[in-house]
Amino acid sequence: MMTPAERTQRLGHLKDEMLKLEVLFEETELAFGDLTDEEKRSLKGLASVIEYHASKLKS
């Protein structure tokens, strides 16, 4: 079991990592027009997995 300080630190780390994902999505969106169809499919698959896990956080 985590102490309150460990929990706060862990949640802060997770928030930082999620902000990095947000930046990556923005960069990907900007580059999307330059990608091949295969690259787009691959990124859409990854986005679907991330969206699935994010939906679990909402519940």
LOTORZA-930263 format. One record per atom (N, C-alpha, C): residue number from 1; x, y, z. Coordinates in nm, 3 decimals. Example, Ala and Ser with C-alpha at 12.3 -4.5 7.8 and 13.67 -1.06 7.14 Angstrom:
! LOTORZA-930263
<site nr="1" c1="1.319" c2="-0.569" c3="0.780"/>
<site nr="1" c1="1.230" c2="-0.450" c3="0.780"/>
<site nr="1" c1="1.320" c2="-0.330" c3="0.780"/>
<site nr="2" c1="1.285" c2="-0.225" c3="0.708"/>
<site nr="2" c1="1.367" c2="-0.106" c3="0.714"/>
<site nr="2" c1="1.290" c2="0.003" c3="0.787"/>
//
This chain:
! LOTORZA-930263
<site nr="1" c1="0.084" c2="-0.118" c3="0.000"/>
<site nr="1" c1="0.000" c2="0.000" c3="0.000"/>
<site nr="1" c1="0.089" c2="0.125" c3="0.000"/>
<site nr="2" c1="0.047" c2="0.225" c3="-0.076"/>
<site nr="2" c1="0.125" c2="0.347" c3="-0.089"/>
<site nr="2" c1="0.090" c2="0.446" c3="0.023"/>
<site nr="3" c1="0.192" c2="0.518" c3="0.062"/>
<site nr="3" c1="0.169" c2="0.626" c3="0.157"/>
<site nr="3" c1="0.104" c2="0.742" c3="0.081"/>
<site nr="4" c1="0.041" c2="0.836" c3="0.152"/>
<site nr="4" c1="-0.018" c2="0.951" c3="0.082"/>
<site nr="4" c1="0.085" c2="1.028" c3="-0.003"/>
<site nr="5" c1="0.207" c2="1.041" c3="0.047"/>
<site nr="5" c1="0.311" c2="1.111" c3="-0.030"/>
<site nr="5" c1="0.347" c2="1.034" c3="-0.157"/>
<site nr="6" c1="0.359" c2="0.901" c3="-0.145"/>
<site nr="6" c1="0.390" c2="0.817" c3="-0.263"/>
<site nr="6" c1="0.277" c2="0.825" c3="-0.364"/>
<site nr="7" c1="0.153" c2="0.823" c3="-0.313"/>
<site nr="7" c1="0.036" c2="0.830" c3="-0.401"/>
<site nr="7" c1="0.036" c2="0.964" c3="-0.477"/>
<site nr="8" c1="0.060" c2="1.072" c3="-0.407"/>
<site nr="8" c1="0.064" c2="1.205" c3="-0.470"/>
<site nr="8" c1="0.173" c2="1.210" c3="-0.576"/>
<site nr="9" c1="0.290" c2="1.156" c3="-0.543"/>
<site nr="9" c1="0.401" c2="1.154" c3="-0.638"/>
<site nr="9" c1="0.364" c2="1.071" c3="-0.761"/>
<site nr="10" c1="0.305" c2="0.955" c3="-0.739"/>
<site nr="10" c1="0.268" c2="0.866" c3="-0.850"/>
<site nr="10" c1="0.164" c2="0.931" c3="-0.940"/>
<site nr="11" c1="0.063" c2="0.993" c3="-0.879"/>
<site nr="11" c1="-0.041" c2="1.058" c3="-0.958"/>
<site nr="11" c1="0.016" c2="1.178" c3="-1.036"/>
<site nr="12" c1="0.109" c2="1.250" c3="-0.976"/>
<site nr="12" c1="0.175" c2="1.360" c3="-1.045"/>
<site nr="12" c1="0.252" c2="1.310" c3="-1.166"/>
<site nr="13" c1="0.322" c2="1.197" c3="-1.148"/>
<site nr="13" c1="0.397" c2="1.137" c3="-1.259"/>
<site nr="13" c1="0.302" c2="1.096" c3="-1.371"/>
<site nr="14" c1="0.191" c2="1.031" c3="-1.336"/>
<site nr="14" c1="0.095" c2="0.989" c3="-1.438"/>
<site nr="14" c1="0.037" c2="1.109" c3="-1.513"/>
<site nr="15" c1="0.009" c2="1.216" c3="-1.442"/>
<site nr="15" c1="-0.044" c2="1.337" c3="-1.506"/>
<site nr="15" c1="0.060" c2="1.393" c3="-1.604"/>
<site nr="16" c1="0.186" c2="1.396" c3="-1.563"/>
<site nr="16" c1="0.292" c2="1.444" c3="-1.652"/>
<site nr="16" c1="0.301" c2="1.359" c3="-1.778"/>
<site nr="17" c1="0.290" c2="1.228" c3="-1.762"/>
<site nr="17" c1="0.298" c2="1.138" c3="-1.878"/>
<site nr="17" c1="0.178" c2="1.158" c3="-1.971"/>
<site nr="18" c1="0.061" c2="1.181" c3="-1.914"/>
<site nr="18" c1="-0.058" c2="1.205" c3="-1.996"/>
<site nr="18" c1="-0.046" c2="1.336" c3="-2.073"/>
<site nr="19" c1="0.016" c2="1.437" c3="-2.012"/>
<site nr="19" c1="0.039" c2="1.563" c3="-2.083"/>
<site nr="19" c1="0.134" c2="1.543" c3="-2.201"/>
<site nr="20" c1="0.233" c2="1.455" c3="-2.183"/>
<site nr="20" c1="0.324" c2="1.423" c3="-2.294"/>
<site nr="20" c1="0.247" c2="1.358" c3="-2.409"/>
<site nr="21" c1="0.152" c2="1.270" c3="-2.375"/>
<site nr="21" c1="0.069" c2="1.208" c3="-2.478"/>
<site nr="21" c1="-0.012" c2="1.312" c3="-2.553"/>
<site nr="22" c1="-0.064" c2="1.409" c3="-2.481"/>
<site nr="22" c1="-0.142" c2="1.515" c3="-2.544"/>
<site nr="22" c1="-0.057" c2="1.589" c3="-2.647"/>
<site nr="23" c1="0.066" c2="1.621" c3="-2.610"/>
<site nr="23" c1="0.157" c2="1.690" c3="-2.702"/>
<site nr="23" c1="0.186" c2="1.601" c3="-2.824"/>
<site nr="24" c1="0.207" c2="1.472" c3="-2.800"/>
<site nr="24" c1="0.233" c2="1.380" c3="-2.911"/>
<site nr="24" c1="0.115" c2="1.373" c3="-3.006"/>
<site nr="25" c1="-0.006" c2="1.372" c3="-2.951"/>
<site nr="25" c1="-0.125" c2="1.371" c3="-3.037"/>
<site nr="25" c1="-0.132" c2="1.498" c3="-3.121"/>
<site nr="26" c1="-0.101" c2="1.612" c3="-3.060"/>
<site nr="26" c1="-0.103" c2="1.737" c3="-3.135"/>
<site nr="26" c1="0.001" c2="1.736" c3="-3.247"/>
<site nr="27" c1="0.121" c2="1.686" c3="-3.218"/>
<site nr="27" c1="0.226" c2="1.679" c3="-3.320"/>
<site nr="27" c1="0.187" c2="1.582" c3="-3.431"/>
<site nr="28" c1="0.126" c2="1.472" c3="-3.394"/>
<site nr="28" c1="0.082" c2="1.373" c3="-3.492"/>
<site nr="28" c1="-0.025" c2="1.430" c3="-3.582"/>
<site nr="29" c1="-0.117" c2="1.505" c3="-3.522"/>
<site nr="29" c1="-0.224" c2="1.567" c3="-3.600"/>
<site nr="29" c1="-0.166" c2="1.662" c3="-3.705"/>
<site nr="30" c1="-0.064" c2="1.737" c3="-3.667"/>
<site nr="30" c1="0.000" c2="1.829" c3="-3.762"/>
<site nr="30" c1="0.069" c2="1.754" c3="-3.875"/>
<site nr="31" c1="0.128" c2="1.639" c3="-3.845"/>
<site nr="31" c1="0.203" c2="1.562" c3="-3.945"/>
<site nr="31" c1="0.114" c2="1.465" c3="-4.023"/>
<site nr="32" c1="-0.012" c2="1.452" c3="-3.986"/>
<site nr="32" c1="-0.099" c2="1.349" c3="-4.041"/>
<site nr="32" c1="-0.107" c2="1.355" c3="-4.194"/>
<site nr="33" c1="-0.109" c2="1.473" c3="-4.251"/>
<site nr="33" c1="-0.119" c2="1.486" c3="-4.396"/>
<site nr="33" c1="0.002" c2="1.433" c3="-4.470"/>
<site nr="34" c1="0.116" c2="1.423" c3="-4.403"/>
<site nr="34" c1="0.239" c2="1.376" c3="-4.467"/>
<site nr="34" c1="0.261" c2="1.226" c3="-4.450"/>
<site nr="35" c1="0.170" c2="1.157" c3="-4.382"/>
<site nr="35" c1="0.189" c2="1.015" c3="-4.353"/>
<site nr="35" c1="0.130" c2="0.928" c3="-4.463"/>
<site nr="36" c1="0.185" c2="0.807" c3="-4.477"/>
<site nr="36" c1="0.128" c2="0.711" c3="-4.571"/>
<site nr="36" c1="0.002" c2="0.651" c3="-4.510"/>
<site nr="37" c1="-0.077" c2="0.584" c3="-4.593"/>
<site nr="37" c1="-0.199" c2="0.521" c3="-4.543"/>
<site nr="37" c1="-0.168" c2="0.416" c3="-4.436"/>
<site nr="38" c1="-0.060" c2="0.342" c3="-4.455"/>
<site nr="38" c1="-0.021" c2="0.240" c3="-4.358"/>
<site nr="38" c1="0.016" c2="0.305" c3="-4.224"/>
<site nr="39" c1="0.091" c2="0.415" c3="-4.230"/>
<site nr="39" c1="0.128" c2="0.486" c3="-4.107"/>
<site nr="39" c1="0.004" c2="0.541" c3="-4.036"/>
<site nr="40" c1="-0.091" c2="0.591" c3="-4.114"/>
<site nr="40" c1="-0.215" c2="0.643" c3="-4.056"/>
<site nr="40" c1="-0.293" c2="0.532" c3="-3.987"/>
<site nr="41" c1="-0.303" c2="0.416" c3="-4.051"/>
<site nr="41" c1="-0.374" c2="0.302" c3="-3.990"/>
<site nr="41" c1="-0.308" c2="0.261" c3="-3.860"/>
<site nr="42" c1="-0.177" c2="0.257" c3="-3.859"/>
<site nr="42" c1="-0.103" c2="0.219" c3="-3.740"/>
<site nr="42" c1="-0.130" c2="0.317" c3="-3.625"/>
<site nr="43" c1="-0.125" c2="0.446" c3="-3.656"/>
<site nr="43" c1="-0.150" c2="0.547" c3="-3.553"/>
<site nr="43" c1="-0.295" c2="0.544" c3="-3.505"/>
<site nr="44" c1="-0.387" c2="0.518" c3="-3.596"/>
<site nr="44" c1="-0.527" c2="0.509" c3="-3.555"/>
<site nr="44" c1="-0.548" c2="0.390" c3="-3.462"/>
<site nr="45" c1="-0.477" c2="0.280" c3="-3.488"/>
<site nr="45" c1="-0.486" c2="0.163" c3="-3.400"/>
<site nr="45" c1="-0.434" c2="0.196" c3="-3.260"/>
<site nr="46" c1="-0.321" c2="0.264" c3="-3.254"/>
<site nr="46" c1="-0.266" c2="0.305" c3="-3.125"/>
<site nr="46" c1="-0.360" c2="0.401" c3="-3.053"/>
<site nr="47" c1="-0.418" c2="0.493" c3="-3.128"/>
<site nr="47" c1="-0.512" c2="0.588" c3="-3.068"/>
<site nr="47" c1="-0.634" c2="0.516" c3="-3.012"/>
<site nr="48" c1="-0.680" c2="0.411" c3="-3.080"/>
<site nr="48" c1="-0.794" c2="0.335" c3="-3.031"/>
<site nr="48" c1="-0.763" c2="0.266" c3="-2.898"/>
<site nr="49" c1="-0.643" c2="0.212" c3="-2.887"/>
<site nr="49" c1="-0.602" c2="0.147" c3="-2.762"/>
<site nr="49" c1="-0.595" c2="0.248" c3="-2.650"/>
<site nr="50" c1="-0.537" c2="0.364" c3="-2.678"/>
<site nr="50" c1="-0.527" c2="0.470" c3="-2.576"/>
<site nr="50" c1="-0.666" c2="0.518" c3="-2.536"/>
<site nr="51" c1="-0.754" c2="0.535" c3="-2.635"/>
<site nr="51" c1="-0.890" c2="0.579" c3="-2.606"/>
<site nr="51" c1="-0.963" c2="0.477" c3="-2.519"/>
<site nr="52" c1="-0.943" c2="0.349" c3="-2.546"/>
<site nr="52" c1="-1.004" c2="0.243" c3="-2.466"/>
<site nr="52" c1="-0.960" c2="0.255" c3="-2.319"/>
<site nr="53" c1="-0.830" c2="0.269" c3="-2.298"/>
<site nr="53" c1="-0.780" c2="0.277" c3="-2.162"/>
<site nr="53" c1="-0.826" c2="0.407" c3="-2.094"/>
<site nr="54" c1="-0.832" c2="0.515" c3="-2.170"/>
<site nr="54" c1="-0.879" c2="0.642" c3="-2.114"/>
<site nr="54" c1="-1.025" c2="0.631" c3="-2.073"/>
<site nr="55" c1="-1.105" c2="0.557" c3="-2.149"/>
<site nr="55" c1="-1.247" c2="0.542" c3="-2.114"/>
<site nr="55" c1="-1.262" c2="0.465" c3="-1.982"/>
<site nr="56" c1="-1.167" c2="0.376" c3="-1.954"/>
<site nr="56" c1="-1.172" c2="0.302" c3="-1.828"/>
<site nr="56" c1="-1.144" c2="0.397" c3="-1.710"/>
<site nr="57" c1="-1.065" c2="0.502" c3="-1.733"/>
<site nr="57" c1="-1.038" c2="0.600" c3="-1.628"/>
<site nr="57" c1="-1.160" c2="0.681" c3="-1.594"/>
<site nr="58" c1="-1.247" c2="0.701" c3="-1.692"/>
<site nr="58" c1="-1.366" c2="0.783" c3="-1.671"/>
<site nr="58" c1="-1.470" c2="0.712" c3="-1.584"/>
<site nr="59" c1="-1.467" c2="0.579" c3="-1.583"/>
<site nr="59" c1="-1.570" c2="0.505" c3="-1.509"/>
<site nr="59" c1="-1.544" c2="0.502" c3="-1.361"/>
//
